[in-house]
Amino acid sequence: MSKLLGIDYGSKRVGVALSDDSASVAFAHSSLSNDSALIPMLASLIRAENVGAVVVGESRDKDGVENSIMKDARIFASKLEDEMAIAVFFEPEFYSSVEARRDAGVNHVDAKAAAIILNSFIERSRSKKSA
């Protein structure tokens, strides 16, 4: 099995997390600026780390409706999928940044949020396999 890459997509910063080689647990990796260098930097990381799939946080409001950032996140995911010919999945994120702030303080919040999203995806996938 290859690694998974988790993304907490934001308009200014994008949190990045990576799983271990067996894709059983995620770790905060980095926070990147959301600019023209984002896709090339992620593409380089995907190649270097032998990433097999990407998981992007699916952001919704408290009523379950996609919030304003999701349109941009879907465009971003589509570009990354096309650029790298890699599967991109969406994982619901409920207050991942709030939880990350509690765990990380002000440092590394975006990367911690990406790890929370990716760990949620891993856990949900594991539950499906055992059911």
N, CA, C and O atoms as a GROMACS GRO file, in nm:
protein
  524
    1MET      N    1   0.083  -0.118   0.000
    1MET     CA    2   0.000   0.000   0.000
    1MET      C    3   0.088   0.125   0.000
    1MET      O    4   0.196   0.125   0.060
    2SER      N    5   0.044   0.227  -0.065
    2SER     CA    6   0.123   0.350  -0.068
    2SER      C    7   0.065   0.452   0.028
    2SER      O    8  -0.044   0.435   0.082
    3LYS      N    9   0.138   0.557   0.049
    3LYS     CA   10   0.101   0.661   0.143
    3LYS      C   11  -0.021   0.739   0.093
    3LYS      O   12  -0.053   0.739  -0.025
    4LEU      N   13  -0.085   0.806   0.188
    4LEU     CA   14  -0.194   0.897   0.158
    4LEU      C   15  -0.149   1.038   0.195
    4LEU      O   16  -0.069   1.056   0.287
    5LEU      N   17  -0.199   1.136   0.122
    5LEU     CA   18  -0.171   1.276   0.150
    5LEU      C   19  -0.303   1.342   0.189
    5LEU      O   20  -0.402   1.331   0.116
    6GLY      N   21  -0.305   1.410   0.302
    6GLY     CA   22  -0.424   1.480   0.348
    6GLY      C   23  -0.408   1.629   0.329
    6GLY      O   24  -0.299   1.684   0.344
    7ILE      N   25  -0.519   1.695   0.295
    7ILE     CA   26  -0.516   1.839   0.270
    7ILE      C   27  -0.630   1.908   0.342
    7ILE      O   28  -0.746   1.869   0.332
    8ASP      N   29  -0.594   2.013   0.416
    8ASP     CA   30  -0.691   2.106   0.472
    8ASP      C   31  -0.680   2.232   0.387
    8ASP      O   32  -0.590   2.314   0.407
    9TYR      N   33  -0.773   2.247   0.292
    9TYR     CA   34  -0.766   2.355   0.193
    9TYR      C   35  -0.819   2.485   0.251
    9TYR      O   36  -0.931   2.490   0.303
   10GLY      N   37  -0.740   2.589   0.240
   10GLY     CA   38  -0.782   2.722   0.283
   10GLY      C   39  -0.748   2.825   0.177
   10GLY      O   40  -0.664   2.799   0.090
   11SER      N   41  -0.811   2.939   0.182
   11SER     CA   42  -0.789   3.041   0.080
   11SER      C   43  -0.649   3.101   0.088
   11SER      O   44  -0.596   3.146  -0.014
   12LYS      N   45  -0.587   3.103   0.205
   12LYS     CA   46  -0.452   3.158   0.221
   12LYS      C   47  -0.347   3.051   0.243
   12LYS      O   48  -0.238   3.057   0.186
   13ARG      N   49  -0.380   2.952   0.325
   13ARG     CA   50  -0.285   2.845   0.356
   13ARG      C   51  -0.352   2.709   0.337
   13ARG      O   52  -0.473   2.694   0.350
   14VAL      N   53  -0.268   2.611   0.304
   14VAL     CA   54  -0.314   2.475   0.284
   14VAL      C   55  -0.233   2.384   0.376
   14VAL      O   56  -0.110   2.377   0.366
   15GLY      N   57  -0.303   2.316   0.466
   15GLY     CA   58  -0.237   2.223   0.555
   15GLY      C   59  -0.215   2.091   0.485
   15GLY      O   60  -0.300   2.046   0.408
   16VAL      N   61  -0.102   2.029   0.512
   16VAL     CA   62  -0.065   1.902   0.447
   16VAL      C   63  -0.028   1.800   0.554
   16VAL      O   64   0.044   1.831   0.650
   17ALA      N   65  -0.078   1.679   0.536
   17ALA     CA   66  -0.044   1.567   0.624
   17ALA      C   67  -0.008   1.448   0.537
   17ALA      O   68  -0.053   1.436   0.423
   18LEU      N   69   0.074   1.360   0.591
   18LEU     CA   70   0.112   1.236   0.522
   18LEU      C   71   0.085   1.118   0.614
   18LEU      O   72   0.097   1.128   0.736
   19SER      N   73   0.047   1.008   0.553
   19SER     CA   74   0.032   0.885   0.632
   19SER      C   75   0.166   0.813   0.636
   19SER      O   76   0.261   0.849   0.566
   20ASP      N   77   0.172   0.711   0.719
   20ASP     CA   78   0.287   0.622   0.718
   20ASP      C   79   0.278   0.534   0.592
   20ASP      O   80   0.182   0.544   0.516
   21ASP      N   81   0.377   0.450   0.570
   21ASP     CA   82   0.382   0.367   0.449
   21ASP      C   83   0.263   0.272   0.435
   21ASP      O   84   0.223   0.239   0.324
   22SER      N   85   0.207   0.229   0.547
   22SER     CA   86   0.094   0.136   0.542
   22SER      C   87  -0.041   0.208   0.540
   22SER      O   88  -0.146   0.144   0.544
   23ALA      N   89  -0.038   0.340   0.534
   23ALA     CA   90  -0.160   0.422   0.532
   23ALA      C   91  -0.251   0.390   0.650
   23ALA      O   92  -0.373   0.382   0.636
   24SER      N   93  -0.189   0.372   0.769
   24SER     CA   94  -0.269   0.340   0.887
   24SER      C   95  -0.278   0.454   0.987
   24SER      O   96  -0.364   0.450   1.076
   25VAL      N   97  -0.193   0.555   0.974
   25VAL     CA   98  -0.199   0.671   1.062
   25VAL      C   99  -0.140   0.792   0.989
   25VAL      O  100  -0.048   0.779   0.910
   26ALA      N  101  -0.196   0.910   1.018
   26ALA     CA  102  -0.151   1.033   0.952
   26ALA      C  103  -0.075   1.122   1.048
   26ALA      O  104  -0.101   1.123   1.168
   27PHE      N  105   0.018   1.197   0.993
   27PHE     CA  106   0.099   1.290   1.070
   27PHE      C  107   0.100   1.426   1.001
   27PHE      O  108   0.105   1.434   0.878
   28ALA      N  109   0.095   1.532   1.078
   28ALA     CA  110   0.106   1.667   1.023
   28ALA      C  111   0.239   1.678   0.949
   28ALA      O  112   0.342   1.630   0.997
   29HIS      N  113   0.237   1.742   0.833
   29HIS     CA  114   0.358   1.757   0.754
   29HIS      C  115   0.400   1.902   0.740
   29HIS      O  116   0.511   1.938   0.781
   30SER      N  117   0.313   1.987   0.684
   30SER     CA  118   0.352   2.125   0.657
   30SER      C  119   0.230   2.211   0.628
   30SER      O  120   0.119   2.161   0.608
   31SER      N  121   0.253   2.340   0.626
   31SER     CA  122   0.153   2.437   0.580
   31SER      C  123   0.215   2.511   0.463
   31SER      O  124   0.327   2.560   0.470
   32LEU      N  125   0.139   2.518   0.354
   32LEU     CA  126   0.188   2.582   0.232
   32LEU      C  127   0.101   2.702   0.198
   32LEU      O  128  -0.018   2.705   0.229
   33SER      N  129   0.162   2.800   0.134
   33SER     CA  130   0.085   2.915   0.086
   33SER      C  131  -0.002   2.871  -0.030
   33SER      O  132   0.041   2.793  -0.115
   34ASN      N  133  -0.124   2.920  -0.034
   34ASN     CA  134  -0.214   2.890  -0.145
   34ASN      C  135  -0.188   2.992  -0.255
   34ASN      O  136  -0.255   3.095  -0.265
   35ASP      N  137  -0.089   2.959  -0.337
   35ASP     CA  138  -0.052   3.047  -0.448
   35ASP      C  139  -0.018   2.962  -0.570
   35ASP      O  140  -0.046   2.842  -0.572
   36SER      N  141   0.041   3.022  -0.670
   36SER     CA  142   0.068   2.950  -0.795
   36SER      C  143   0.168   2.836  -0.779
   36SER      O  144   0.176   2.748  -0.866
   37ALA      N  145   0.245   2.834  -0.671
   37ALA     CA  146   0.343   2.727  -0.649
   37ALA      C  147   0.282   2.606  -0.578
   37ALA      O  148   0.349   2.504  -0.563
   38LEU      N  149   0.156   2.616  -0.535
   38LEU     CA  150   0.097   2.509  -0.454
   38LEU      C  151   0.092   2.374  -0.527
   38LEU      O  152   0.142   2.274  -0.474
   39ILE      N  153   0.034   2.370  -0.644
   39ILE     CA  154   0.021   2.242  -0.716
   39ILE      C  155   0.159   2.184  -0.749
   39ILE      O  156   0.181   2.065  -0.726
   40PRO      N  157   0.253   2.262  -0.802
   40PRO     CA  158   0.386   2.205  -0.827
   40PRO      C  159   0.454   2.152  -0.700
   40PRO      O  160   0.521   2.049  -0.705
   41MET      N  161   0.436   2.222  -0.588
   41MET     CA  162   0.498   2.175  -0.462
   41MET      C  163   0.433   2.045  -0.417
   41MET      O  164   0.503   1.953  -0.374
   42LEU      N  165   0.301   2.036  -0.427
   42LEU     CA  166   0.232   1.913  -0.389
   42LEU      C  167   0.268   1.799  -0.484
   42LEU      O  168   0.285   1.685  -0.440
   43ALA      N  169   0.280   1.828  -0.612
   43ALA     CA  170   0.317   1.726  -0.710
   43ALA      C  171   0.455   1.669  -0.676
   43ALA      O  172   0.476   1.548  -0.684
   44SER      N  173   0.547   1.755  -0.639
   44SER     CA  174   0.681   1.711  -0.601
   44SER      C  175   0.676   1.623  -0.476
   44SER      O  176   0.743   1.520  -0.470
   45LEU      N  177   0.597   1.663  -0.378
   45LEU     CA  178   0.582   1.585  -0.256
   45LEU      C  179   0.517   1.450  -0.284
   45LEU      O  180   0.560   1.348  -0.230
   46ILE      N  181   0.416   1.449  -0.368
   46ILE     CA  182   0.346   1.325  -0.404
   46ILE      C  183   0.443   1.226  -0.469
   46ILE      O  184   0.442   1.107  -0.436
   47ARG      N  185   0.527   1.275  -0.560
   47ARG     CA  186   0.626   1.188  -0.624
   47ARG      C  187   0.732   1.140  -0.525
   47ARG      O  188   0.764   1.022  -0.520
   48ALA      N  189   0.786   1.233  -0.446
   48ALA     CA  190   0.894   1.199  -0.352
   48ALA      C  191   0.849   1.100  -0.245
   48ALA      O  192   0.927   1.015  -0.202
   49GLU      N  193   0.724   1.110  -0.202
   49GLU     CA  194   0.674   1.026  -0.093
   49GLU      C  195   0.596   0.904  -0.142
   49GLU      O  196   0.542   0.828  -0.061
   50ASN      N  197   0.588   0.886  -0.274
   50ASN     CA  198   0.515   0.773  -0.331
   50ASN      C  199   0.370   0.767  -0.281
   50ASN      O  200   0.322   0.665  -0.232
   51VAL      N  201   0.301   0.880  -0.295
   51VAL     CA  202   0.162   0.893  -0.250
   51VAL      C  203   0.070   0.830  -0.353
   51VAL      O  204   0.083   0.854  -0.472
   52GLY      N  205  -0.022   0.747  -0.305
   52GLY     CA  206  -0.114   0.677  -0.394
   52GLY      C  207  -0.250   0.743  -0.408
   52GLY      O  208  -0.322   0.717  -0.505
   53ALA      N  209  -0.288   0.830  -0.312
   53ALA     CA  210  -0.417   0.898  -0.318
   53ALA      C  211  -0.412   1.021  -0.228
   53ALA      O  212  -0.331   1.030  -0.136
   54VAL      N  213  -0.500   1.115  -0.257
   54VAL     CA  214  -0.508   1.240  -0.183
   54VAL      C  215  -0.647   1.250  -0.121
   54VAL      O  216  -0.747   1.213  -0.182
   55VAL      N  217  -0.652   1.301   0.002
   55VAL     CA  218  -0.778   1.322   0.072
   55VAL      C  219  -0.788   1.470   0.108
   55VAL      O  220  -0.703   1.524   0.179
   56VAL      N  221  -0.893   1.533   0.058
   56VAL     CA  222  -0.915   1.676   0.081
   56VAL      C  223  -1.033   1.692   0.176
   56VAL      O  224  -1.135   1.624   0.161
   57GLY      N  225  -1.019   1.779   0.273
   57GLY     CA  226  -1.128   1.806   0.366
   57GLY      C  227  -1.247   1.868   0.294
   57GLY      O  228  -1.232   1.962   0.216
   58GLU      N  229  -1.364   1.814   0.320
   58GLU     CA  230  -1.488   1.864   0.262
   58GLU      C  231  -1.554   1.956   0.364
   58GLU      O  232  -1.605   1.911   0.467
   59SER      N  233  -1.551   2.083   0.335
   59SER     CA  234  -1.594   2.184   0.430
   59SER      C  235  -1.741   2.220   0.410
   59SER      O  236  -1.783   2.258   0.300
   60ARG      N  237  -1.817   2.209   0.517
   60ARG     CA  238  -1.960   2.242   0.514
   60ARG      C  239  -1.994   2.328   0.636
   60ARG      O  240  -1.922   2.328   0.735
   61ASP      N  241  -2.104   2.401   0.625
   61ASP     CA  242  -2.148   2.480   0.739
   61ASP      C  243  -2.223   2.392   0.838
   61ASP      O  244  -2.238   2.272   0.815
   62LYS      N  245  -2.270   2.449   0.946
   62LYS     CA  246  -2.336   2.372   1.052
   62LYS      C  247  -2.464   2.303   1.006
   62LYS      O  248  -2.511   2.210   1.072
   63ASP      N  249  -2.522   2.349   0.894
   63ASP     CA  250  -2.643   2.288   0.839
   63ASP      C  251  -2.612   2.181   0.735
   63ASP      O  252  -2.704   2.124   0.674
   64GLY      N  253  -2.484   2.153   0.713
   64GLY     CA  254  -2.444   2.051   0.617
   64GLY      C  255  -2.433   2.098   0.474
   64GLY      O  256  -2.414   2.018   0.383
   65VAL      N  257  -2.444   2.229   0.453
   65VAL     CA  258  -2.434   2.286   0.319
   65VAL      C  259  -2.289   2.325   0.292
   65VAL      O  260  -2.222   2.381   0.379
   66GLU      N  261  -2.241   2.294   0.171
   66GLU     CA  262  -2.103   2.330   0.138
   66GLU      C  263  -2.082   2.479   0.159
   66GLU      O  264  -2.164   2.561   0.116
   67ASN      N  265  -1.973   2.514   0.226
   67ASN     CA  266  -1.946   2.656   0.247
   67ASN      C  267  -1.871   2.716   0.128
   67ASN      O  268  -1.839   2.645   0.032
   68SER      N  269  -1.843   2.844   0.136
   68SER     CA  270  -1.788   2.917   0.021
   68SER      C  271  -1.652   2.864  -0.026
   68SER      O  272  -1.622   2.875  -0.145
   69ILE      N  273  -1.571   2.809   0.061
   69ILE     CA  274  -1.437   2.762   0.022
   69ILE      C  275  -1.443   2.632  -0.060
   69ILE      O  276  -1.349   2.601  -0.132
   70MET      N  277  -1.553   2.557  -0.049
   70MET     CA  278  -1.561   2.427  -0.117
   70MET      C  279  -1.556   2.438  -0.269
   70MET      O  280  -1.500   2.349  -0.334
   71LYS      N  281  -1.612   2.542  -0.326
   71LYS     CA  282  -1.604   2.557  -0.472
   71LYS      C  283  -1.457   2.563  -0.515
   71LYS      O  284  -1.417   2.494  -0.609
   72ASP      N  285  -1.379   2.644  -0.447
   72ASP     CA  286  -1.236   2.654  -0.478
   72ASP      C  287  -1.163   2.524  -0.447
   72ASP      O  288  -1.072   2.485  -0.520
   73ALA      N  289  -1.201   2.456  -0.339
   73ALA     CA  290  -1.137   2.329  -0.303
   73ALA      C  291  -1.163   2.223  -0.410
   73ALA      O  292  -1.074   2.145  -0.442
   74ARG      N  293  -1.283   2.221  -0.464
   74ARG     CA  294  -1.315   2.124  -0.570
   74ARG      C  295  -1.237   2.154  -0.698
   74ARG      O  296  -1.190   2.062  -0.765
   75ILE      N  297  -1.222   2.281  -0.732
   75ILE     CA  298  -1.142   2.320  -0.849
   75ILE      C  299  -0.996   2.278  -0.828
   75ILE      O  300  -0.933   2.221  -0.916
   76PHE      N  301  -0.944   2.307  -0.708
   76PHE     CA  302  -0.808   2.269  -0.673
   76PHE      C  303  -0.790   2.117  -0.684
   76PHE      O  304  -0.693   2.070  -0.744
   77ALA      N  305  -0.883   2.041  -0.628
   77ALA     CA  306  -0.874   1.894  -0.630
   77ALA      C  307  -0.875   1.842  -0.773
   77ALA      O  308  -0.800   1.750  -0.807
   78SER      N  309  -0.957   1.901  -0.856
   78SER     CA  310  -0.964   1.860  -0.997
   78SER      C  311  -0.832   1.887  -1.069
   78SER      O  312  -0.785   1.805  -1.147
   79LYS      N  313  -0.773   2.002  -1.043
   79LYS     CA  314  -0.643   2.036  -1.104
   79LYS      C  315  -0.534   1.939  -1.058
   79LYS      O  316  -0.453   1.893  -1.139
   80LEU      N  317  -0.533   1.909  -0.929
   80LEU     CA  318  -0.432   1.817  -0.875
   80LEU      C  319  -0.452   1.678  -0.933
   80LEU      O  320  -0.355   1.611  -0.969
   81GLU      N  321  -0.576   1.634  -0.943
   81GLU     CA  322  -0.608   1.503  -0.999
   81GLU      C  323  -0.562   1.495  -1.144
   81GLU      O  324  -0.504   1.394  -1.185
   82ASP      N  325  -0.586   1.600  -1.222
   82ASP     CA  326  -0.544   1.603  -1.363
   82ASP      C  327  -0.393   1.609  -1.376
   82ASP      O  328  -0.334   1.538  -1.458
   83GLU      N  329  -0.329   1.693  -1.296
   83GLU     CA  330  -0.184   1.711  -1.302
   83GLU      C  331  -0.109   1.583  -1.268
   83GLU      O  332  -0.010   1.549  -1.333
   84MET      N  333  -0.156   1.512  -1.166
   84MET     CA  334  -0.083   1.396  -1.114
   84MET      C  335  -0.144   1.262  -1.153
   84MET      O  336  -0.085   1.157  -1.124
   85ALA      N  337  -0.260   1.262  -1.219
   85ALA     CA  338  -0.331   1.137  -1.249
   85ALA      C  339  -0.341   1.052  -1.123
   85ALA      O  340  -0.302   0.935  -1.121
   86ILE      N  341  -0.394   1.114  -1.018
   86ILE     CA  342  -0.404   1.051  -0.887
   86ILE      C  343  -0.548   1.061  -0.838
   86ILE      O  344  -0.618   1.158  -0.868
   87ALA      N  345  -0.591   0.962  -0.763
   87ALA     CA  346  -0.726   0.965  -0.706
   87ALA      C  347  -0.733   1.068  -0.594
   87ALA      O  348  -0.644   1.075  -0.509
   88VAL      N  349  -0.839   1.148  -0.596
   88VAL     CA  350  -0.863   1.246  -0.491
   88VAL      C  351  -0.998   1.216  -0.428
   88VAL      O  352  -1.100   1.206  -0.497
   89PHE      N  353  -0.999   1.201  -0.296
   89PHE     CA  354  -1.122   1.174  -0.221
   89PHE      C  355  -1.152   1.293  -0.131
   89PHE      O  356  -1.062   1.369  -0.094
   90PHE      N  357  -1.278   1.309  -0.097
   90PHE     CA  358  -1.317   1.413  -0.003
   90PHE      C  359  -1.362   1.347   0.127
   90PHE      O  360  -1.432   1.246   0.126
   91GLU      N  361  -1.320   1.406   0.236
   91GLU     CA  362  -1.357   1.357   0.369
   91GLU      C  363  -1.423   1.472   0.446
   91GLU      O  364  -1.366   1.580   0.456
   92PRO      N  365  -1.542   1.447   0.498
   92PRO     CA  366  -1.608   1.553   0.576
   92PRO      C  367  -1.518   1.601   0.690
   92PRO      O  368  -1.458   1.522   0.762
   93GLU      N  369  -1.510   1.731   0.703
   93GLU     CA  370  -1.432   1.787   0.813
   93GLU      C  371  -1.525   1.872   0.898
   93GLU      O  372  -1.582   1.970   0.852
   94PHE      N  373  -1.538   1.832   1.020
   94PHE     CA  374  -1.623   1.904   1.113
   94PHE      C  375  -1.535   1.966   1.220
   94PHE      O  376  -1.487   1.896   1.310
   95TYR      N  377  -1.513   2.094   1.210
   95TYR     CA  378  -1.436   2.168   1.310
   95TYR      C  379  -1.293   2.114   1.326
   95TYR      O  380  -1.238   2.116   1.436
   96SER      N  381  -1.234   2.067   1.216
   96SER     CA  382  -1.097   2.014   1.226
   96SER      C  383  -0.998   2.123   1.267
   96SER      O  384  -0.904   2.096   1.341
   97SER      N  385  -1.018   2.246   1.220
   97SER     CA  386  -0.927   2.355   1.258
   97SER      C  387  -0.942   2.391   1.405
   97SER      O  388  -0.843   2.424   1.472
   98VAL      N  389  -1.064   2.386   1.456
   98VAL     CA  390  -1.087   2.414   1.598
   98VAL      C  391  -1.017   2.308   1.682
   98VAL      O  392  -0.949   2.341   1.780
   99GLU      N  393  -1.034   2.182   1.644
   99GLU     CA  394  -0.968   2.073   1.716
   99GLU      C  395  -0.817   2.084   1.706
   99GLU      O  396  -0.745   2.059   1.804
  100ALA      N  397  -0.768   2.120   1.589
  100ALA     CA  398  -0.623   2.134   1.569
  100ALA      C  399  -0.567   2.247   1.655
  100ALA      O  400  -0.459   2.234   1.711
  101ARG      N  401  -0.640   2.359   1.666
  101ARG     CA  402  -0.596   2.470   1.750
  101ARG      C  403  -0.585   2.426   1.896
  101ARG      O  404  -0.493   2.467   1.968
  102ARG      N  405  -0.678   2.345   1.938
  102ARG     CA  406  -0.677   2.295   2.076
  102ARG      C  407  -0.552   2.209   2.099
  102ARG      O  408  -0.489   2.216   2.205
  103ASP      N  409  -0.517   2.127   1.999
  103ASP     CA  410  -0.402   2.037   2.012
  103ASP      C  411  -0.269   2.106   1.984
  103ASP      O  412  -0.168   2.072   2.045
  104ALA      N  413  -0.269   2.202   1.893
  104ALA     CA  414  -0.143   2.259   1.846
  104ALA      C  415  -0.120   2.403   1.890
  104ALA      O  416  -0.013   2.458   1.864
  105GLY      N  417  -0.217   2.464   1.956
  105GLY     CA  418  -0.204   2.606   1.984
  105GLY      C  419  -0.209   2.681   1.852
  105GLY      O  420  -0.286   2.644   1.764
  106VAL      N  421  -0.129   2.783   1.837
  106VAL     CA  422  -0.130   2.859   1.712
  106VAL      C  423  -0.031   2.805   1.609
  106VAL      O  424  -0.037   2.844   1.492
  107ASN      N  425   0.058   2.716   1.650
  107ASN     CA  426   0.159   2.663   1.559
  107ASN      C  427   0.108   2.540   1.486
  107ASN      O  428   0.050   2.450   1.546
  108HIS      N  429   0.131   2.537   1.359
  108HIS     CA  430   0.103   2.419   1.277
  108HIS      C  431  -0.045   2.380   1.271
  108HIS      O  432  -0.077   2.263   1.249
  109VAL      N  433  -0.134   2.474   1.289
  109VAL     CA  434  -0.278   2.444   1.291
  109VAL      C  435  -0.323   2.382   1.160
  109VAL      O  436  -0.397   2.282   1.162
  110ASP      N  437  -0.282   2.436   1.048
  110ASP     CA  438  -0.327   2.385   0.918
  110ASP      C  439  -0.281   2.242   0.894
  110ASP      O  440  -0.359   2.158   0.848
  111ALA      N  441  -0.156   2.214   0.926
  111ALA     CA  442  -0.104   2.078   0.908
  111ALA      C  443  -0.171   1.981   1.004
  111ALA      O  444  -0.200   1.868   0.967
  112LYS      N  445  -0.196   2.023   1.128
  112LYS     CA  446  -0.266   1.938   1.225
  112LYS      C  447  -0.409   1.911   1.179
  112LYS      O  448  -0.458   1.799   1.193
  113ALA      N  449  -0.475   2.012   1.124
  113ALA     CA  450  -0.611   1.993   1.072
  113ALA      C  451  -0.610   1.893   0.957
  113ALA      O  452  -0.700   1.810   0.946
  114ALA      N  453  -0.508   1.900   0.871
  114ALA     CA  454  -0.496   1.803   0.761
  114ALA      C  455  -0.478   1.661   0.815
  114ALA      O  456  -0.533   1.566   0.760
  115ALA      N  457  -0.401   1.647   0.923
  115ALA     CA  458  -0.381   1.515   0.985
  115ALA      C  459  -0.512   1.463   1.044
  115ALA      O  460  -0.540   1.344   1.036
  116ILE      N  461  -0.590   1.551   1.104
  116ILE     CA  462  -0.720   1.512   1.160
  116ILE      C  463  -0.811   1.462   1.048
  116ILE      O  464  -0.878   1.359   1.063
  117ILE      N  465  -0.815   1.533   0.938
  117ILE     CA  466  -0.897   1.494   0.822
  117ILE      C  467  -0.851   1.359   0.769
  117ILE      O  468  -0.933   1.270   0.745
  118LEU      N  469  -0.720   1.343   0.751
  118LEU     CA  470  -0.668   1.218   0.695
  118LEU      C  471  -0.689   1.101   0.791
  118LEU      O  472  -0.723   0.991   0.747
  119ASN      N  473  -0.669   1.123   0.920
  119ASN     CA  474  -0.694   1.015   1.016
  119ASN      C  475  -0.842   0.976   1.018
  119ASN      O  476  -0.874   0.858   1.035
  120SER      N  477  -0.930   1.070   0.999
  120SER     CA  478  -1.073   1.040   0.991
  120SER      C  479  -1.102   0.952   0.870
  120SER      O  480  -1.178   0.855   0.879
  121PHE      N  481  -1.042   0.985   0.756
  121PHE     CA  482  -1.059   0.906   0.634
  121PHE      C  483  -1.006   0.764   0.654
  121PHE      O  484  -1.071   0.667   0.615
  122ILE      N  485  -0.888   0.753   0.715
  122ILE     CA  486  -0.827   0.622   0.739
  122ILE      C  487  -0.916   0.538   0.830
  122ILE      O  488  -0.941   0.421   0.802
  123GLU      N  489  -0.962   0.598   0.936
  123GLU     CA  490  -1.048   0.526   1.032
  123GLU      C  491  -1.179   0.482   0.966
  123GLU      O  492  -1.223   0.369   0.986
  124ARG      N  493  -1.239   0.570   0.890
  124ARG     CA  494  -1.365   0.537   0.822
  124ARG      C  495  -1.342   0.425   0.721
  124ARG      O  496  -1.424   0.334   0.709
  125SER      N  497  -1.232   0.430   0.648
  125SER     CA  498  -1.198   0.325   0.551
  125SER      C  499  -1.175   0.191   0.621
  125SER      O  500  -1.217   0.086   0.572
  126ARG      N  501  -1.109   0.195   0.735
  126ARG     CA  502  -1.083   0.074   0.814
  126ARG      C  503  -1.216   0.014   0.863
  126ARG      O  504  -1.233  -0.107   0.861
  127SER      N  505  -1.308   0.099   0.906
  127SER     CA  506  -1.438   0.053   0.954
  127SER      C  507  -1.518  -0.015   0.842
  127SER      O  508  -1.586  -0.115   0.865
  128LYS      N  509  -1.508   0.041   0.721
  128LYS     CA  510  -1.579  -0.018   0.607
  128LYS      C  511  -1.526  -0.157   0.575
  128LYS      O  512  -1.602  -0.248   0.542
  129LYS      N  513  -1.393  -0.173   0.585
  129LYS     CA  514  -1.332  -0.302   0.554
  129LYS      C  515  -1.369  -0.410   0.653
  129LYS      O  516  -1.385  -0.526   0.617
  130SER      N  517  -1.384  -0.370   0.780
  130SER     CA  518  -1.415  -0.469   0.883
  130SER      C  519  -1.564  -0.498   0.894
  130SER      O  520  -1.604  -0.592   0.962
  131ALA      N  521  -1.646  -0.419   0.827
  131ALA     CA  522  -1.792  -0.441   0.834
  131ALA      C  523  -1.840  -0.549   0.740
  131ALA      O  524  -1.959  -0.579   0.734
   0.00000   0.00000   0.00000
